[in-house]
């Protein structure tokens, strides 16, 4: 079988088994051909597949094959199982099994209550290639000679949880007849949809022990794991056969009880039936966003309960590349929260939240967060893979980048108050902003080449939506979503004019696509989009700018106009001064939503108001980045006030305690507070330019760049600013001190001393 052709059948149980089935086949090694020298297994599924061989799971990978736009693309995953099979004694049979969960393909998705958007039957497909010493190749594939057996997983859903009956056991993993075994049937599916996975696998990332267990006022038994994570709880218990243990998960407490209202309809509950012996329960066909667990059915001491539970954190297995620390402990905790929130929301796709009945690949969130994500972790393969689905969705929707990718919303009635999906600023701009962020982070034009048609299609779609005045003010916009001044029940009711926001974003995208076209040698498209950018810039200034004042006169519109280079001459200074005034008038509390938040500190910095940027960053009163930290947050919240100062949950219907988008300011922290930024894509040339402020006495950042480790640390001594820089051998760095002095350095370690800038606020 070639590496690009899929020929194995997709099979499913011929009868309903009322559990997550296992598809199984007994196999024997053919010793007549000599020793087994190589064995390769490839699997995929409609649903989630956990492959087993010789009584054990093949891999630590989870939620295989992940979520893609299943209508057009289904990943397959390959494993080397040579060692596993070479260890088998003699010619005894072993079971080749595929345990199949519902996953994204068949489980509930969205708040609608609907399920099975991508199929009607769980189906697995596998190909086991065995190579023997004499050169013989034997291939074992799924077909209708396989059987199906029930398992102890009696219910499984990503939103609702997994039920496991330990009395059923795993006899199906051993040779022989299994109770309830039935035949299988083929499921028609285009084998051309199957392609080898390029995305990193979802795996267990860490294990966390409980920090407390207690009895709530209601009498419920509660357990605290200390941090908000994504995954599940492993339970080790011995009890009476048939007893039930129930775990419900949530991110917060409210009124001293489990705070489940933010989950909406998601049950987030796992239930276990004990076998009577020692049981280890670990759900692998679901995941939860949680810090707290309510346990029902536990009849021993709280201390014994703590010893029985271990939280398992999962996520796509991304290599950590970037780090930040400073002299401000609250700021360090906030940065830790950004990292943890990203890990919890990078589970196969970049999702908005990991806990409620949603968990969708909202494009606006990653558009804002991609630069931060690509500093903290190596996201190249993960986001490049997701971008392929962005383009697939566009090709089937007249160029529209949908609100979520994979786009399950297209199967539902239009959203209330929004109407049918259409191209919308920031959300649809993800088609441009995300590949550009990857290019800047890793220096490779391949992602631009692969996504260029997607980028161009988005801009041409925007061009078709512009008004006769050349403004993007003709369709629904999320715009400055979750402006803190918007009412809880209407997060789109922001201060910023939606046309101003959208036109500014269109200009930025046009500039970036023109730049990408030039890098790729596509001169016609470079001219097309450069001219589009010029028209948008002119229209913006003509209709929205008057002597430095911008329509709707709020922080977001000034931030976007400054950072996206929409102003000229004195208007830049006027806009910067007005932005600083508005920030001061707000008491240095946040006044921006999704559109303005990633850019406001940059806008202040670019116009000479670094001290205002620091005061905004370090504010602890609500709304602010650090307010959640003072409230005990261990991830970034969806709303600035997801939890109110009195400890109650925000009354809005949409409230999550793990959303990474508002953590996008970490990008400014890396580049400006610590002072580590790329001068050229991929950090072949680096700018080291820390701007101390905010009372910080030191800050540092490091990055495992494509060229090696880059590190910066600055300290304020008695009368000097000391900058220490570590630069890889093939990289050049420009070191810029706060007074504007620049010097070029090469590879090695460097110490630069300069008089302390005054004032350092």
C-alpha positions in Angstrom: 0.0 0.0 0.0 1.4 3.4 -0.9 1.7 6.2 1.7 -1.0 8.3 -0.1 -3.7 5.7 -0.8 -6.2 4.5 1.8 -7.7 1.1 1.0 -8.9 -0.3 4.3 -12.6 -0.4 4.8 -14.4 1.6 7.4 -16.4 -0.8 9.6 -19.0 -0.5 12.3 -20.9 -3.0 14.5 -23.7 -4.7 12.5 -25.9 -4.4 15.6 -26.3 -1.8 18.3 -24.1 -2.6 21.3 -25.2 0.2 23.6 -21.6 1.1 24.4 -18.5 2.5 22.7 -17.7 -0.6 20.7 -14.4 -2.3 20.0 -13.8 -3.7 16.5 -11.6 -6.7 16.8 -9.7 -9.3 14.8 -7.4 -12.2 16.0 -4.2 -12.3 14.1 -1.1 -14.5 14.1 2.4 -13.8 12.9 3.4 -16.0 10.0 6.6 -17.5 11.3 7.1 -19.4 8.0 8.6 -16.2 6.5 11.2 -15.8 9.3 11.4 -13.2 12.0 9.2 -10.1 12.0 11.5 -7.2 11.1 9.0 -4.3 10.9 5.4 -3.6 11.7 3.5 -0.4 10.8 0.0 0.4 11.9 -2.2 3.1 10.4 -5.6 4.1 11.8 -8.3 6.5 11.4 -12.0 6.7 12.4 -15.3 8.4 12.1 -15.2 9.4 15.8 -12.3 8.7 18.1 -10.1 5.6 17.8 -7.9 4.0 20.4 -6.0 1.1 18.8 -5.0 -1.9 20.9 -2.6 -4.7 20.1 -1.8 -7.7 22.3 -3.8 -6.5 25.2 -2.6 -2.9 25.5 -3.2 0.4 23.8 -0.7 1.0 21.0 0.1 4.6 21.9 -0.2 7.4 24.5 -2.0 9.5 21.8 -5.5 10.7 22.7 -8.6 11.7 20.8 -7.2 10.2 17.5 -7.5 11.3 14.7 -8.6 14.7 16.0 -11.1 17.2 14.6 -10.8 18.4 11.0 -13.4 19.5 8.4 -14.5 15.9 8.1 -16.5 16.5 4.9 -13.2 17.0 3.0 -10.4 15.8 5.2 -9.8 13.0 7.7 -6.4 12.4 9.3 -4.8 9.0 9.7 -2.1 8.3 12.3 0.8 5.9 11.9 2.6 3.9 14.6 5.6 1.7 14.6 4.5 -1.4 16.4 7.5 -3.6 15.6 8.7 -3.9 19.2 5.2 -4.7 20.5 4.8 -7.6 18.1 8.4 -8.9 18.1 8.0 -9.6 21.9 5.2 -12.0 21.3 6.0 -15.6 22.1 5.6 -18.4 19.5 2.6 -18.2 17.2 -0.1 -17.6 19.7 -3.0 -15.4 18.4 -3.3 -11.8 19.6 -6.2 -9.4 19.3 -5.9 -6.3 17.0 -8.6 -4.0 18.4 -10.1 -0.5 17.7 -12.0 1.0 20.5 -14.3 3.7 19.0 -15.6 6.7 20.8 -18.1 9.3 19.5 -15.7 12.3 19.5 -16.4 15.4 17.5 -17.8 13.4 14.5 -20.7 12.0 16.4 -21.0 13.6 19.8 -22.8 16.8 20.8 -21.4 20.0 19.3 -22.6 23.5 20.0 -25.2 24.8 22.4 -28.0 23.4 20.1 -28.1 20.0 21.7 -27.6 18.4 18.3 -25.1 15.6 17.6 -23.8 13.4 14.7 -23.1 16.3 12.4 -20.5 14.3 10.5 -22.0 10.8 10.3 -24.5 8.4 11.7 -22.3 5.5 12.8 -19.0 5.2 14.7 -16.6 3.6 12.3 -12.9 2.6 12.4 -10.4 1.8 9.7 -7.0 0.3 10.1 -4.1 -1.1 8.1 -1.4 -3.2 9.8 1.6 -3.9 7.6 3.9 -6.8 8.7 7.3 -7.2 7.0 9.2 -10.5 7.5 12.9 -11.5 7.2 12.4 -13.1 3.8 10.9 -9.9 2.4 7.3 -11.0 2.6 4.8 -8.3 3.4 1.5 -9.2 5.0 -1.3 -6.6 5.4 -4.2 -6.9 7.8 -7.0 -4.5 7.2 -10.4 -3.8 8.6 -13.1 -5.5 6.7 -16.3 -7.4 7.4 -14.5 -10.4 8.7 -13.9 -8.4 11.8 -16.2 -8.6 14.8 -17.5 -6.0 17.3 -17.9 -6.4 21.0 -19.4 -4.3 23.8 -17.1 -2.5 26.2 -17.4 -1.0 29.7 -17.8 2.5 28.2 -21.6 2.7 28.3 -21.8 6.4 27.4 -19.3 8.9 26.0 -19.6 12.5 24.9 -17.1 15.3 24.8 -19.5 17.7 26.6 -21.3 15.3 28.9 -18.6 12.9 30.0 -17.9 9.2 30.0 -19.5 6.3 31.9 -17.5 3.2 32.5 -18.7 -0.1 34.0 -15.6 -1.9 35.3 -17.6 -5.1 35.6 -17.4 -5.5 31.8 -13.6 -5.5 31.9 -11.4 -5.9 28.8 -11.9 -9.5 28.0 -12.3 -8.3 24.4 -8.5 -7.5 24.3 -7.7 -11.2 24.7 -8.2 -14.0 22.2 -11.4 -16.0 22.3 -15.1 -15.5 22.2 -16.5 -12.4 23.9 -20.0 -12.1 25.4 -22.2 -10.0 23.2 -19.9 -10.2 20.1 -21.6 -9.4 16.8 -20.5 -9.0 13.2 -19.5 -5.8 11.4 -20.6 -4.0 8.3 -18.9 -1.5 6.0 -19.7 2.2 6.1 -19.4 3.9 2.8 -16.8 6.7 3.0 -14.6 8.3 0.3 -11.1 6.9 1.0 -9.7 9.9 -0.8 -10.5 12.0 2.3 -7.9 10.2 4.4 -4.5 11.8 4.6 -1.5 11.3 6.9 -1.7 13.6 9.9 0.8 16.5 10.1 -0.6 17.8 13.4 0.9 17.1 16.8 -0.9 14.5 18.8 -3.1 15.2 21.9 -1.4 13.6 24.9 -1.2 13.7 28.7 0.8 16.8 29.6 1.0 16.6 33.4 -0.6 15.0 36.5 -1.9 17.1 39.4 -2.7 15.9 42.9 -5.6 17.5 44.9 -4.8 20.3 47.2 -8.0 20.1 49.3 -11.2 18.0 49.9 -14.1 19.1 52.0 -17.8 19.0 52.5 -19.8 21.9 51.1 -22.8 23.5 52.9 -25.1 21.4 50.8 -23.4 18.2 52.0 -21.7 17.7 48.6 -18.1 16.4 48.6 -15.8 18.8 46.8 -12.2 18.4 45.7 -9.8 21.2 44.6 -6.9 20.6 42.3 -5.5 24.1 42.7 -5.3 25.1 39.1 -7.8 25.3 36.2 -6.8 22.6 33.6 -8.3 20.6 30.8 -8.5 16.9 31.0 -10.0 14.4 33.4 -9.6 12.8 36.8 -8.0 9.3 37.2 -9.6 7.4 40.0 -8.0 4.4 41.8 -10.5 2.7 44.1 -11.5 -0.6 45.6 -15.1 -1.1 46.6 -18.3 -3.1 46.4 -19.3 -4.5 43.1 -22.0 -2.4 41.5 -21.3 0.7 43.6 -21.3 3.9 41.6 -18.9 6.8 41.8 -19.9 10.1 40.1 -17.6 13.0 39.3 -18.9 16.4 38.1 -16.4 19.0 37.0 -16.4 22.8 37.0 -13.9 25.7 36.9 -15.1 27.7 39.9 -17.1 27.7 43.1 -20.1 30.0 43.7 -21.7 30.3 47.2 -19.4 27.6 48.3 -20.8 25.1 45.9 -19.7 23.8 42.5 -20.3 26.6 39.9 -22.0 24.8 37.1 -24.0 27.5 35.5 -21.2 28.5 33.0 -21.3 25.0 31.6 -24.8 25.6 30.2 -26.1 22.2 29.0 -22.7 20.4 29.3 -23.0 17.8 32.0 -19.2 17.4 32.4 -19.8 14.3 34.5 -18.1 10.9 34.5 -19.7 8.0 36.2 -18.1 4.7 37.2 -19.5 1.4 38.3 -17.1 -0.6 40.5 -16.0 -4.2 39.7 -15.5 -5.3 43.3 -11.7 -5.5 42.9 -9.2 -2.7 42.5 -10.3 -0.4 39.7 -8.5 2.4 37.9 -10.9 4.6 36.0 -9.6 7.0 33.4 -11.9 8.4 30.8 -10.2 8.9 27.4 -13.2 9.7 25.2 -14.1 13.0 26.8 -12.4 16.0 28.4 -13.4 18.7 30.9 -12.3 22.2 31.8 -12.1 22.2 35.6 -10.4 23.0 38.8 -13.0 21.6 41.1 -14.8 18.2 41.2 -17.9 17.2 43.1 -17.8 13.5 44.0 -20.9 11.5 44.7 -20.8 8.0 46.0 -17.6 8.2 48.1 -18.1 6.5 51.5 -14.7 6.9 53.0 -12.6 9.7 54.5 -11.8 12.9 52.7 -8.1 12.1 53.1 -8.6 8.8 51.4 -10.4 10.6 48.6 -7.5 12.9 48.0 -5.3 9.8 47.7 -7.6 8.2 45.2 -7.8 11.1 42.7 -5.2 12.4 40.2 -6.1 15.1 37.7 -4.6 14.5 34.2 -4.0 17.5 32.1 -4.2 16.9 28.3 -3.5 19.0 25.2 -1.9 18.9 21.8 1.7 18.1 22.5 3.5 21.3 21.5 7.1 22.1 22.3 7.5 25.0 24.7 9.7 27.7 23.2 9.1 31.0 25.0 9.4 32.1 28.6 8.9 35.4 30.5 9.5 36.5 34.1 9.7 39.8 35.9 10.1 41.3 39.3 6.2 41.6 39.5 4.7 38.4 40.9 1.2 39.2 39.8 2.4 39.7 36.2 4.3 36.4 36.4 1.1 34.7 37.5 -0.8 36.3 34.7 1.7 35.0 32.2 1.5 31.5 33.7 -2.3 31.8 33.2 -1.8 32.7 29.6 0.3 29.6 29.1 -2.1 27.3 30.9 -5.1 28.7 29.0 -3.4 28.2 25.7 -2.6 24.6 26.6 -6.2 23.9 27.6 -7.6 25.4 24.4 -5.1 23.8 21.9 -6.8 20.4 21.9 -6.7 19.3 18.3 -8.1 22.7 17.2 -7.5 26.2 18.6 -10.8 26.5 20.5 -12.5 29.3 22.4 -13.1 27.5 25.7 -12.8 23.9 27.0 -15.6 23.4 29.4 -19.1 24.4 28.2 -21.3 23.3 25.4 -19.2 25.0 22.8 -15.4 24.3 22.5 -15.3 25.4 18.9 -12.5 26.8 16.7 -13.6 30.4 16.9 -11.5 32.2 14.3 -11.4 35.6 16.2 -9.7 34.2 19.2 -6.8 32.7 17.4 -6.5 35.8 15.1 -5.8 37.9 18.2 -3.7 35.3 20.0 -1.5 33.8 17.2 1.6 35.9 17.8 1.6 35.1 21.5 0.9 31.4 20.9 3.8 31.2 18.4 6.3 32.7 20.9 5.2 30.5 23.8 5.1 27.2 21.9 6.1 25.8 18.5 2.7 26.1 16.8 3.8 25.8 13.2 2.5 22.3 12.5 -0.6 22.7 14.7 -1.8 26.0 13.2 -0.7 25.2 9.7 -2.9 22.1 9.8 -5.8 24.1 11.1 -5.4 26.7 8.4 -5.9 23.9 5.8 -9.4 23.6 7.1 -9.9 27.3 7.0 -9.3 27.2 3.2 -11.4 24.1 2.8 -14.3 25.8 4.5 -13.8 28.9 2.3 -13.8 27.0 -0.9 -17.3 25.6 -0.1 -18.7 29.0 1.2 -17.9 31.5 -1.6 -14.7 32.6 0.1 -16.2 33.3 3.5 -14.0 32.5 6.5 -16.7 31.2 8.9 -16.9 32.1 12.6 -15.6 28.7 13.6 -13.3 26.2 11.9 -14.2 23.4 11.5 -17.5 25.0 10.7 -20.2 23.2 12.5 -22.4 26.3 12.7 -23.3 26.0 9.0 -25.4 23.0 10.0 -27.5 25.1 12.4 -30.0 28.0 12.0 -28.4 31.5 11.9 -27.3 32.8 15.3 -29.9 35.1 17.0 -29.2 38.7 16.3 -26.4 37.9 13.8 -28.1 36.1 10.9 -26.3 33.9 8.4 -22.5 33.7 8.6 -20.7 36.3 6.4 -17.2 37.6 6.3 -16.5 39.6 9.5 -13.5 41.5 10.7 -10.9 39.9 12.9 -12.7 36.5 12.8 -12.4 36.1 9.1 -9.1 38.0 9.1 -7.7 34.9 10.8 -7.1 33.6 7.3 -4.5 36.4 6.9 -3.3 37.1 10.4 -2.6 33.6 11.5 -0.3 32.6 8.6 1.4 35.9 8.8 2.1 35.3 12.5 3.6 31.9 11.7 5.8 33.4 9.0 7.0 36.0 11.5 7.7 33.4 14.1 9.4 30.8 12.0 10.7 32.6 9.0 9.3 30.1 6.5 7.3 31.3 3.4 5.8 27.8 2.9 2.8 28.6 5.1 2.2 31.8 3.0 2.5 29.8 -0.2 0.1 27.1 1.0 -2.4 29.6 2.3 -2.1 32.4 -0.2 -5.2 31.5 -2.2 -7.1 31.5 1.1 -5.7 34.9 2.1 -6.5 36.4 -1.3 -10.0 34.9 -1.4 -10.7 36.6 2.0 -9.6 40.0 0.7 -11.6 39.7 -2.5 -14.6 38.7 -0.4 -14.1 41.8 1.7 -13.7 44.0 -1.4 -17.1 42.7 -2.6 -18.7 43.9 0.7 -17.4 47.4 0.8 -19.8 50.3 0.6 -19.7 52.9 -2.3 -17.6 55.0 0.1 -15.0 52.2 0.3 -15.8 51.3 3.9 -16.5 47.9 5.4 -19.7 48.9 7.2 -22.3 46.9 5.3 -22.6 43.6 7.2 -22.7 42.3 10.8 -19.5 42.7 12.8 -18.5 41.2 16.1 -16.0 44.1 16.1 -14.9 45.0 19.7 -16.6 42.0 21.1 -16.8 41.9 24.9 -16.1 45.5 25.5 -16.2 45.7 29.3 -18.8 48.5 29.0 -21.2 46.3 27.0 -24.1 44.8 29.0 -23.6 41.2 30.0 -26.5 40.0 27.8 -25.2 41.9 24.7 -21.4 41.4 24.3 -21.5 43.0 20.8 -22.8 46.3 22.1 -19.3 48.0 22.2 -18.3 51.7 22.2 -16.3 51.3 19.0 -18.0 52.0 15.7 -18.2 48.6 13.9 -17.4 50.2 10.5 -14.2 51.9 11.9 -13.0 48.5 13.4 -13.8 46.5 10.3 -12.3 49.0 7.8 -9.1 49.2 9.9 -8.8 45.4 10.0 -9.4 45.2 6.3 -6.6 47.6 5.7 -4.2 45.6 7.9 -5.1 42.4 6.0 -4.7 44.0 2.6 -1.2 45.2 3.6 -0.2 41.8 4.9 -1.5 40.0 1.8 0.3 42.4 -0.4 3.5 41.8 1.6 3.0 38.1 1.3 2.5 38.4 -2.5 5.8 40.2 -2.8 7.6 37.6 -0.8 6.1 34.9 -3.0 6.9 36.8 -6.3 3.3 37.2 -7.1 3.5 40.7 -8.5 0.0 41.0 -9.9 -1.6 40.2 -6.6 0.9 42.4 -4.8 -0.3 45.3 -6.9 -3.9 44.4 -6.4 -3.8 44.3 -2.7 -1.5 47.2 -2.2 -4.0 49.3 -4.2 -6.8 47.9 -2.1 -4.9 48.9 1.1 -4.4 52.4 -0.3 -8.1 52.8 -1.1 -9.1 51.6 2.4 -6.6 53.9 4.1 -7.9 56.9 2.1 -11.5 56.0 2.8 -10.8 55.5 6.5 -9.1 58.9 6.9 -11.7 60.7 4.7 -14.8 59.3 6.6 -13.6 58.5 10.1 -10.8 60.9 11.0 -11.0 64.7 11.7 -8.0 66.5 13.1 -6.8 63.4 14.9 -10.3 62.5 16.3 -11.7 59.2 15.2 -15.4 58.3 14.9 -16.7 56.9 18.2 -13.8 58.4 20.1 -12.9 55.4 22.2 -9.7 53.5 23.0 -10.1 50.7 20.5 -10.5 52.9 17.4 -7.4 54.9 18.3 -5.4 51.7 19.1 -6.3 50.1 15.7 -5.7 53.3 13.7 -2.2 53.8 15.2 -1.0 50.2 15.0 -2.4 49.6 11.6 -0.8 52.7 10.1 -4.0 54.5 9.1 -3.0 58.0 10.1 -0.6 60.6 8.7 1.4 63.5 10.0 0.1 65.3 13.1 -2.9 63.0 13.3 -0.7 60.2 14.7 0.4 62.4 17.6 -3.1 63.7 18.2 -4.5 60.1 18.2 -1.8 59.0 20.6 -2.5 61.8 23.0 -6.2 61.2 22.8 -5.7 57.5 23.4 -3.6 58.3 26.5 -6.3 60.7 27.7 -9.0 58.1 27.4 -6.8 55.5 29.2 -6.3 58.0 32.0 -10.0 58.9 32.1 -10.8 55.2 32.6 -8.6 55.1 35.7 -6.2 52.9 33.7 -8.8 50.2 33.7 -9.4 48.2 30.5 -11.9 49.7 28.1 -11.3 47.5 25.1 -12.7 44.2 23.8 -11.4 41.6 21.4 -10.5 44.1 18.7 -8.6 46.7 20.7 -7.0 44.6 23.5 -4.2 43.0 21.5 -3.1 46.4 20.2 -3.6 49.0 22.9 -0.3 48.7 24.7 1.5 48.8 21.3 -0.4 51.9 20.3 0.5 53.7 23.5 4.2 52.6 23.1 4.4 53.7 19.5 3.1 57.2 20.4 5.4 57.8 23.4 3.1 56.8 26.2 4.9 53.8 27.6 4.2 54.8 31.2 0.4 54.7 30.4 0.8 51.2 28.8 2.5 50.0 32.0 -0.2 51.5 34.2 -2.8 49.8 32.1 -1.0 46.5 32.2 -0.4 46.5 36.0 -3.9 47.7 37.0 -5.5 45.3 39.5 -8.9 46.8 39.8 -11.7 45.5 37.6 -11.6 45.5 34.6 -8.0 44.7 34.0 -5.6 41.9 33.1 -4.5 41.5 36.7 -7.9 41.7 38.4 -8.6 38.0 37.7 -5.2 37.2 39.2 -6.2 39.0 42.4 -9.4 36.8 42.4 -7.4 33.6 42.3 -7.6 32.9 38.5 -5.2 30.4 37.1 -6.3 30.8 33.5 -7.3 33.9 31.5 -11.1 34.6 31.6 -13.5 35.2 28.7 -14.9 38.3 30.3 -12.9 40.9 32.2 -15.3 40.2 35.1 -16.3 36.6 34.6 -16.3 36.6 38.3 -17.6 39.7 40.1 -15.7 41.2 43.0 -18.2 39.6 45.5 -17.3 36.1 44.2 -20.4 35.5 42.2 -20.3 34.5 38.5 -21.1 37.1 35.9 -24.8 37.0 35.1 -24.2 36.8 31.3 -25.3 33.6 29.7 -21.8 33.3 28.1 -19.1 33.2 30.8 -15.9 31.1 30.7 -13.0 31.0 33.0 -10.6 29.7 30.4 -10.3 31.8 27.2 -6.9 32.8 25.9 -7.8 35.7 23.6 -7.5 38.5 26.2 -4.1 37.2 27.1 -2.8 38.4 23.7 -1.1 41.3 25.6 1.6 38.7 26.5 3.0 39.4 23.0 3.7 43.0 24.0 5.2 41.8 27.3 7.7 39.6 25.4 8.6 42.3 22.9 8.5 45.5 25.0 8.7 44.7 28.7 11.4 42.0 28.2 12.6 43.5 24.9 12.8 40.4 22.6 11.4 40.8 19.2 12.1 39.7 15.6 13.6 42.2 13.2 13.2 39.7 10.4 10.9 36.7 10.1 12.2 33.7 12.1 14.5 35.8 14.3 17.4 35.7 11.9 17.8 39.3 13.0 16.6 40.3 16.5 15.7 43.5 18.1 16.6 43.7 21.8 14.9 46.8 23.1 13.5 46.6 26.6 11.5 49.6 27.8 11.5 49.4 31.7 8.6 50.8 33.5 5.8 50.2 35.9 8.1 49.9 38.9 9.6 46.7 37.6 13.3 46.2 38.6 14.0 43.4 36.2 12.4 41.3 33.4 13.6 38.5 31.2 12.5 36.5 28.2 13.9 33.6 26.3 13.0 31.9 23.0 14.1 28.7 21.3 14.0 30.3 17.9 14.6 28.5 14.6 18.2 29.6 14.9 18.8 28.7 18.5 18.2 30.1 22.0 17.8 33.9 22.3 17.6 35.3 25.8 17.3 38.8 27.2 17.4 40.0 30.8 17.5 43.6 32.1 18.1 44.8 35.7 17.9 48.2 37.2 21.0 48.8 39.3 21.6 51.9 41.4 22.3 54.2 38.5 22.4 51.9 35.4 20.2 49.7 33.3 22.1 46.4 32.7 21.0 44.4 29.6 22.2 40.9 29.2 21.7 39.3 25.9 22.4 35.8 24.5 22.4 35.6 20.8 22.9 32.4 18.6 26.0 32.3 16.4 24.2 32.9 13.0 22.0 35.7 14.3 22.6 39.4 14.5 20.9 41.6 17.0 20.3 45.3 17.3 20.4 46.4 20.9 18.4 49.5 21.4 18.6 51.3 24.8 15.6 53.4 26.0 17.4 56.6 24.9 17.3 55.4 21.3 21.0 54.4 21.1 21.5 51.3 18.9 24.4 48.9 18.5 24.7 45.7 16.5 26.0 42.5 18.1 26.6 39.0 16.8 26.4 35.6 18.4 27.5 35.2 22.0 26.7 36.7 25.4 26.6 40.4 25.7 26.4 42.9 28.6 25.3 46.4 27.9 25.2 49.1 30.5 23.4 52.4 30.1 22.3 55.2 32.4 18.9 54.6 33.9 16.2 56.3 31.8 14.3 58.9 33.7 11.7 58.6 34.8 11.3 54.8 35.2 7.6 54.5 36.4 
